[in-house]
């Protein structure tokens, strides 16, 4: 299958707005202008960015992803532009920056809302002038890359509030794409689940129990497609047989008090202490699953979000068999 069809085939969905977005991608890709992709965490922004790259004339050149939240002002120019030998103490060798590494290809600016004021000024100049100068060099270099940015924030609102430069915003959003959250395209949950079962099943024929289908369709998916994929990965590994039960998904809120009738465990109630322990265990597994999904498997970040010591969170993860590596983006 040609690369174009392969990449588009990975964009799974039947919602009219989603299909309209997919249909626009080849046109946007050919335009070679900046693209701003907006959507909640886990909606597939990088997948769409890679599709734009692979559908473009730059497809044979590098796709270089940069997390804007990791750009420290003191290292900004060196990271983007590189440096010459002797540019500063410890600069013993010449080093190319990210823009040079991506020459002829695409630079993906993930979490663009996290750009510091200084980084915004630096990036604006690159977009305006299409030149840059490595640290310690007097020579200007031409910028031969396409920029595709992604954000889970409303950059237009940030502009209005003074948190993001208007001139940079308009440079980034020559073309714009908005990705729907999974809760607004529920018809796509089962096709996506089937795709992830095939992808992560290791060749096993794994099926969803009817109650599991109900659970997938009624859950709100705050972590969107990334959370759904993580749930399927867990289920494939936790299901004792070839049929995935609701509890194998490890989703928060799937305990007896909140399940639809079809999802409640069959049979008579166990003694109070046993029921309490079971419900608590399921809450903890679900909470940990969502926590690790939102932190992308970063235990330190997850511990801060949960208000727990990293060591204590590690013990809890181990007790419930939750592997942070399976949530890494």
C-alpha positions in Angstrom: 0.0 0.0 0.0 1.5 3.4 -1.0 2.6 5.7 1.9 -0.3 8.1 1.3 -3.0 5.4 1.6 -1.1 3.8 4.6 -1.1 7.0 6.6 -4.7 7.9 5.8 -5.8 4.4 6.7 -4.5 5.0 10.2 -7.0 7.9 10.6 -10.0 5.8 11.7 -13.4 7.4 12.0 -16.8 7.8 10.3 -18.0 11.0 12.0 -18.8 13.6 9.2 -16.6 16.3 10.7 -13.7 13.8 11.1 -14.1 12.5 7.5 -14.2 16.1 6.2 -10.9 16.8 8.0 -9.3 13.7 6.6 -10.5 14.7 3.1 -8.8 18.1 3.4 -5.4 16.7 4.4 -3.9 16.1 1.0 -4.8 19.7 0.0 -3.2 21.1 3.1 -0.2 18.9 2.7 0.5 20.2 -0.8 0.2 23.8 0.2 3.5 23.7 2.2 2.3 26.4 4.6 2.1 26.3 8.4 -0.7 24.2 10.0 -2.1 24.6 13.5 -3.8 21.5 14.9 -6.0 22.0 17.9 -7.6 19.3 20.1 -7.8 17.9 23.5 -5.0 15.7 24.9 -5.0 12.3 23.2 -7.1 13.2 20.1 -4.3 12.2 17.7 -2.7 15.6 16.9 0.8 14.1 16.2 -0.7 11.4 14.0 -2.4 14.1 11.9 0.8 16.1 11.8 2.7 13.1 10.5 0.0 12.6 7.9 0.4 16.2 6.7 4.2 15.5 6.4 3.9 12.2 4.6 1.3 13.5 2.2 3.5 16.4 1.2 6.5 16.9 -1.1 8.7 16.8 2.0 7.7 13.2 2.8 11.2 11.8 2.0 12.9 14.2 4.4 12.9 14.1 8.3 9.9 14.7 10.6 11.3 16.2 13.8 9.1 16.5 16.8 9.8 19.1 19.5 7.9 19.4 22.8 7.7 23.1 23.4 7.2 22.6 27.1 10.8 21.3 27.2 12.3 24.4 25.6 14.3 26.1 28.4 15.1 29.8 27.5 18.8 29.4 28.4 19.2 26.6 25.9 16.6 27.8 23.3 18.9 29.0 20.5 21.3 26.1 20.9 18.5 23.6 20.7 16.9 25.1 17.7 19.9 26.5 15.8 22.9 24.5 17.0 26.3 26.0 17.8 29.8 26.3 16.4 32.8 24.9 18.2 33.9 27.3 20.9 30.6 29.2 21.0 30.5 28.8 24.7 32.3 26.9 27.5 32.1 23.2 26.9 31.2 23.7 23.2 34.0 21.5 22.0 32.4 20.3 18.8 30.1 21.9 16.2 26.5 20.7 16.7 23.6 21.1 14.4 20.2 22.2 15.8 16.8 20.8 15.3 16.0 23.0 12.3 19.2 21.8 10.5 18.3 18.2 11.3 14.9 18.7 9.8 16.2 20.3 6.6 13.8 19.7 3.7 11.3 18.2 6.1 8.9 19.1 8.8 9.3 20.5 12.4 6.4 19.5 14.6 5.9 22.0 17.5 3.9 20.0 20.1 2.2 21.8 23.0 2.7 25.2 21.3 0.8 26.9 24.2 3.8 26.2 26.4 6.2 28.4 24.4 7.8 31.0 26.7 7.6 34.7 25.7 11.3 34.5 24.6 10.7 31.3 22.6 7.7 33.0 20.9 9.9 35.9 19.8 12.6 33.6 18.6 10.2 31.4 16.6 8.4 34.4 15.2 11.6 35.7 13.7 12.3 32.3 12.1 8.9 32.2 10.5 9.1 35.8 9.3 12.7 35.9 8.1 13.1 32.2 7.2 16.7 32.5 8.4 18.6 31.6 11.6 22.2 31.9 12.9 23.8 29.1 14.9 25.4 30.2 18.2 29.0 31.5 17.6 28.4 31.9 13.9 28.2 35.1 11.8 26.6 33.2 8.8 22.8 33.2 8.2 21.3 29.9 7.3 18.1 29.5 5.2 15.2 27.7 7.0 14.1 25.0 4.7 11.4 23.3 6.8 7.7 23.3 7.2 6.3 24.0 10.7 3.2 22.2 12.0 2.1 23.1 15.5 -0.3 21.4 17.9 -2.0 22.7 21.0 -4.7 21.5 23.4 -5.4 25.1 24.4 -7.3 27.9 22.7 -4.5 30.0 21.4 -6.9 32.7 20.2 -8.2 33.0 23.8 -4.6 33.1 25.0 -3.9 36.0 22.5 -6.9 37.9 23.9 -5.6 37.4 27.4 -2.1 38.4 26.6 -0.5 35.0 27.1 0.4 34.4 23.4 1.7 36.7 20.7 -1.0 37.6 18.1 1.6 37.9 15.3 3.0 34.4 16.0 -0.5 32.9 16.3 -1.4 34.2 12.8 1.9 32.9 11.4 1.2 29.4 12.8 -2.5 29.1 11.7 -2.3 29.7 8.0 -4.2 26.5 7.9 -6.0 25.1 11.0 -7.4 21.7 11.9 -9.6 21.0 14.9 -9.9 17.4 16.2 -13.0 16.3 17.9 -12.9 14.6 21.4 -13.8 11.0 21.4 -17.0 11.6 23.4 -18.3 13.5 20.4 -17.6 10.7 17.9 -18.9 7.7 19.9 -19.6 5.7 16.7 -15.9 5.5 16.2 -15.1 3.9 19.6 -15.7 0.3 18.5 -13.8 0.6 15.2 -10.9 2.1 17.1 -11.1 -0.6 19.7 -11.0 -3.3 17.0 -8.0 -1.6 15.5 -6.1 -1.5 18.8 -7.1 -5.1 19.6 -5.5 -6.2 16.3 -2.5 -3.9 16.8 -1.7 -5.1 20.4 -3.2 -8.6 20.5 0.0 -10.3 19.4 -1.8 -12.4 16.9 -4.4 -13.6 19.5 -8.1 -13.6 18.6 -9.3 -11.3 21.4 -13.0 -10.4 21.6 -15.0 -7.9 23.7 -17.7 -9.2 26.0 -21.1 -7.5 25.4 -20.8 -5.8 28.8 -17.4 -4.5 27.8 -18.9 -3.0 24.6 -21.4 -1.2 26.9 -18.6 0.1 29.1 -16.6 1.4 26.1 -19.6 3.2 24.7 -20.8 4.7 27.9 -17.5 5.9 29.3 -16.6 9.6 28.6 -13.0 9.1 27.6 -11.4 12.3 29.1 -8.0 11.0 27.7 -9.6 10.5 24.3 -8.0 8.0 21.8 -4.8 7.7 23.8 -6.8 6.6 26.8 -8.8 4.1 24.7 -5.6 2.6 23.3 -4.1 2.3 26.8 -7.3 0.6 28.0 -7.1 -1.9 25.2 -3.4 -2.6 25.9 -4.2 -3.3 29.5 -7.2 -5.5 28.6 -5.2 -7.6 26.2 -2.6 -8.3 28.9 -5.0 -8.6 31.9 -7.8 -10.7 30.3 -7.3 -14.3 31.4 -8.8 -15.7 28.2 -9.8 -14.6 24.8 -12.7 -12.4 26.0 -12.2 -9.0 27.5 -14.4 -8.2 30.6 -15.2 -4.6 31.7 -12.8 -4.9 34.7 -9.9 -5.8 32.3 -10.1 -2.2 30.8 -9.1 -0.6 34.2 -11.3 2.4 33.6 -12.3 4.7 36.5 -15.9 4.5 37.8 -16.5 1.0 36.7 -17.6 -0.3 40.1 -20.9 -1.8 41.2 -22.5 1.4 42.4 -22.0 3.2 39.0 -22.2 0.5 36.4 -25.3 0.1 34.3 -27.1 -3.1 35.3 -25.5 -5.0 32.4 -22.1 -4.2 33.8 -22.6 -5.2 37.5 -20.9 -8.4 38.6 -23.3 -11.3 38.4 -24.3 -13.4 41.4 -25.1 -12.5 45.0 -23.2 -9.8 46.9 -20.1 -10.9 48.8 -19.6 -10.0 52.4 -19.3 -6.2 53.1 -15.5 -6.2 53.6 -14.9 -8.2 50.4 -17.2 -6.0 48.3 -15.6 -2.9 49.7 -12.1 -4.2 48.9 -13.1 -5.1 45.4 -14.7 -1.7 44.7 -11.7 0.1 46.2 -9.3 -2.0 44.1 -11.3 -1.2 40.9 -11.4 2.5 41.8 -7.6 2.5 42.4 -6.9 0.6 39.1 -9.1 3.0 37.2 -7.6 6.1 38.8 -4.1 4.9 38.2 -5.0 4.1 34.5 -6.3 7.6 34.0 -3.5 9.2 35.9 -0.8 7.4 33.9 -2.7 8.1 30.6 -2.8 11.9 31.3 0.9 11.9 32.5 2.0 9.8 29.5 3.6 7.2 31.7 5.8 9.8 33.6 5.7 8.6 37.2 7.2 11.8 38.6 4.6 14.0 36.8 1.8 11.6 37.9 2.9 11.7 41.5 2.7 15.5 41.5 -0.7 15.5 39.9 -2.0 12.9 42.5 -0.4 14.7 45.5 1.5 11.6 46.4 5.2 10.8 47.0 6.8 9.2 43.9 7.8 6.1 45.9 4.3 5.6 47.3 2.8 5.9 43.8 5.3 3.4 42.5 4.3 0.9 45.2 0.6 1.4 44.2 1.3 0.9 40.6 3.2 -2.3 41.3 0.5 -3.6 43.5 -2.1 -3.2 40.7 0.2 -4.4 38.0 0.1 -1.1 36.1 3.2 -0.6 33.9 4.0 3.1 33.3 5.9 2.1 30.1 2.6 1.0 28.4 1.3 4.6 28.7 4.4 6.4 27.2 3.5 8.5 24.3 
